[in-house]
Amino acid sequence: MGRLVVTILLVLCLIFLTTCSISTRAAMASRAHGNLRRGLERAMRGRLLADGTASPPGGAVVPSHWTPGLYNVANFTIGTPPQAASAFIDLSGELVWTQCSLCRRCFKQDLPVFTPNSSSTFQAAPCGGDVCKSIPTSNCSSNMCFYDGPLTSLGGNTFGFAAADKFTIGTATASLGFGCVVASDIDTMGGPSGFIGLGRTPWSLVAQMKLTKFSYCLVPHDSGKTSRLFLGSSAKLAGGKSATAQLVKTSPGDVLNQDYPLQLEGIKAGDAVISPPQGASTILVHTVAPVSFLVDSTYQDLKKAVMKAVGAAPTSKPVEPFDLCFPKAGVSGAPSIVFTFHGAAALTVEQPKYLIEADKDTLCLAILSTSWLNSTELDEMNILGSLQQENIHMLFDLDKETVSFEPADCSSLS
């Protein structure tokens, strides 16, 4: 089994850990997640600990890189003097968090754990304060406000306390509220110490830096080059070949409120035009899931269309976790797949982004059915994975509630 396949298997098991567990645990985690998020939102409305630093006038650029586990990771520093940290860039993530030195049950990370006592700018949320009172899962100890809840796109639970400190991420510097994690049930994250959440929530990096727009451009995962996250005014497309799609409208309390959902109108593969079933056309743009997921009926139609377009006979036994593979020698001239969103915005995914090398002699379709997740909650939801976004510059405008995108050589952007 090739290294890429092994890492994808590990990533999928991590990302959808809660969907693989019994339904009762998933339901409990979902309720805890919602309660915590509502509490954090109330805390932010009452003013968190951060100083509300807006994005730099000239914008900011954050370099990032692919890990062997197919995550996109950024390095940054926390505190005064600065301490090095690293984190997954999570488009749907609700906050910024990292492991702290008080950790008593944590996963292994590559860099030293952040030590709050070594930072002169560190500030913990006090017990009895508005922030602590507003978190439903909070409890107090030594005048520190602890919380408990599932806070990662990997599905794991974390336990920590609310705090604020000086962050330098790329060319941006700001005082940010963050979760100082001291325990979790995550076994491994492959090196990074936490998450940088970009979701539409009050504790995310986007909200705390008062960004109205941001963008990212992911280089091919096997290029060894640098991807980039652009914040504020530095987030802009070249134009000419760009397209824009409106985000699906959500209401307060909606489960998709922190995500960036689009309406999928159809998928074109070769001569086939595939329409998603009614009530199952929402697709989430994702930066943690490497492969895409489609509702089962849409996936089955796409699978047939790809088989017809490729022409070569598929392998008798696909390489796990994939459902459709071909001998590499038999694949030539496979057409691009085109995702069309509401408003006729079309995103083109070339063959190397959806037929990936599972081993030296085999190419597999890097798109799966949501039935693979074994979760009724996700049966009618589609996900656009990060591999299918390589060399596409994605721009998110929070004022207009739109996502714009264009093909780009991401390694050349600065």
Buried (B, 14 or more C-beta within 10 A) or exposed (E): EBEBBEBBBBBBEBBBBBBBBEEEEBEBBBEBBBBBBBBBBBBBEEEBBBBEBEBBEEBBBBBBBBBEBBBBBBBBBBBEEBBEBBBBBBBBBBBBBBBBBBBEEBBEBEBEBBBBEEBEBBBBBBBEBBBBBBBBEBEEEEEBBBBBBBBBBBBBBBBBBBBBBBBBBBBBBBBBBBBBBBBBEBEEBBBBBBBBBBBBBBBBBBBBBEBBBBBBBBBBBEEEEBBBBBBBBBBEBEEEEBBBBBBBEBEEEEEBBBBBBBBBBBBBBBEBBBBBEEEBBBBBBBBBBBBBBBBBBBBBBBBBBBBEBBEBEBBEEBBBBBBBBBEBEEBEEBBBBBBBBBBEBBBBBBBBBBBBBBBEEBBBBBBBBBBBBEBEBBBBBBBBBBBBBBBBBBBBBBEEBBBBBBBBEBBEBE
